[in-house]
Amino acid sequence: MGEEAAYILRSCRDVLTPAEARAANTVHWMAMARQDERMRSAPRMTGSIADADPEIAALLREGEDAFGARHVARVRRDCPHVVWSCCTTRGALTAAPSARQCLSCGHSWPGERT
């Protein structure tokens, strides 16, 4: 998933629809399972999680990246109140809307507004 999608999932989960939130949780569990052999055998991982919920299956049908791109586009369109906090030097997204340090370059701007 892209940087903007990860930012929303990390910092702005309240703007996701219930179905998007369930799909995001599924994507998280699937990513964890890919990284950890023990999780692949956990009860929650047996079979496909998305198959248990038709809404999740529909949202993830085109893959995790397409899901991320669609929900970023929807949030940008429907949620103008979401703060996209970016580095004042490089323009990269910060970890959260209130963050004042870039994770990419380390630049900090404690007194400035983004």
C-alpha positions as CSV (number, residue, x, y, z in Angstrom):
1,M,0.0,0.0,0.0
2,G,1.2,3.5,-0.7
3,E,2.4,6.1,1.7
4,E,-0.8,8.1,1.7
5,A,-2.9,5.0,2.4
6,A,-0.6,4.0,5.3
7,Y,-0.9,7.6,6.7
8,I,-4.7,7.3,6.7
9,L,-4.7,3.9,8.3
10,R,-2.2,5.1,10.9
11,S,-3.6,8.5,11.7
12,C,-7.1,9.0,10.3
13,R,-9.0,5.7,10.8
14,D,-12.1,7.6,11.9
15,V,-12.7,8.7,8.3
16,L,-12.9,5.2,7.0
17,T,-16.3,3.6,6.3
18,P,-17.0,0.5,8.4
19,A,-16.3,-1.7,5.4
20,E,-13.0,0.1,4.6
21,A,-11.9,-0.3,8.3
22,R,-12.6,-4.1,8.1
23,A,-10.8,-4.4,4.8
24,A,-7.8,-2.4,6.3
25,N,-7.7,-4.8,9.3
26,T,-7.7,-7.7,6.8
27,V,-4.8,-6.1,4.8
28,H,-2.9,-5.6,8.1
29,W,-3.4,-9.3,9.1
30,M,-2.5,-10.5,5.7
31,A,0.8,-8.4,5.8
32,M,1.6,-9.8,9.3
33,A,1.0,-13.3,8.1
34,R,3.4,-12.8,5.1
35,Q,6.1,-11.7,7.6
36,D,5.6,-14.3,10.4
37,E,5.4,-18.0,9.8
38,R,3.6,-18.6,13.1
39,M,0.8,-16.3,12.2
40,R,0.1,-18.2,9.0
41,S,-1.1,-21.1,11.1
42,A,-3.1,-19.0,13.5
43,P,-6.9,-19.8,13.5
44,R,-7.6,-16.3,12.1
45,M,-5.3,-17.0,9.1
46,T,-6.7,-20.3,8.1
47,G,-8.6,-19.9,4.8
48,S,-9.1,-16.4,3.3
49,I,-10.4,-13.7,5.7
50,A,-11.8,-11.7,2.9
51,D,-14.0,-14.7,1.8
52,A,-15.9,-14.5,5.1
53,D,-17.2,-11.0,4.3
54,P,-18.5,-10.2,0.8
55,E,-17.9,-6.4,1.3
56,I,-14.2,-7.0,2.2
57,A,-13.9,-9.4,-0.8
58,A,-15.3,-6.7,-3.1
59,L,-13.0,-4.0,-1.7
60,L,-9.9,-6.2,-2.1
61,R,-10.8,-7.8,-5.4
62,E,-8.3,-5.7,-7.3
63,G,-5.6,-6.1,-4.7
64,E,-4.3,-4.2,-1.7
65,D,-2.7,-1.4,-3.7
66,A,-5.9,-0.7,-5.6
67,F,-7.9,-0.7,-2.4
68,G,-5.4,1.8,-0.8
69,A,-5.6,4.1,-3.9
70,R,-9.4,4.1,-3.9
71,H,-9.7,4.9,-0.2
72,V,-7.1,7.7,-0.4
73,A,-9.1,9.2,-3.4
74,R,-12.3,8.9,-1.4
75,V,-10.8,10.5,1.7
76,R,-9.3,13.3,-0.3
77,R,-12.7,13.9,-2.0
78,D,-15.1,13.4,0.9
79,C,-13.0,14.5,4.0
80,P,-11.6,18.0,3.5
81,H,-11.0,18.2,7.3
82,V,-8.2,15.5,7.1
83,V,-4.8,17.2,7.7
84,W,-2.1,16.0,5.4
85,S,1.0,16.9,7.4
86,C,4.1,17.1,5.2
87,C,7.8,17.8,5.8
88,T,8.5,21.5,5.1
89,T,11.8,20.5,3.4
90,R,11.1,17.4,1.3
91,G,7.3,17.3,1.2
92,A,7.1,13.7,2.5
93,L,4.2,12.8,4.7
94,T,4.9,12.7,8.4
95,A,3.8,9.9,10.7
96,A,0.7,11.7,12.0
97,P,-1.1,15.0,11.5
98,S,0.4,16.5,14.6
99,A,4.0,15.3,13.9
100,R,6.6,17.9,13.3
101,Q,9.5,15.7,12.2
102,C,10.1,14.0,8.9
103,L,10.6,10.3,9.0
104,S,12.4,10.4,5.6
105,C,15.0,13.1,6.2
106,G,14.9,13.9,10.0
107,H,14.1,17.6,9.5
108,S,12.1,19.0,12.4
109,W,10.0,22.2,12.5
110,P,8.6,22.5,16.1
111,G,7.2,26.0,15.8
112,E,6.0,25.9,12.2
113,R,2.6,24.9,10.9
114,T,2.3,22.5,8.0
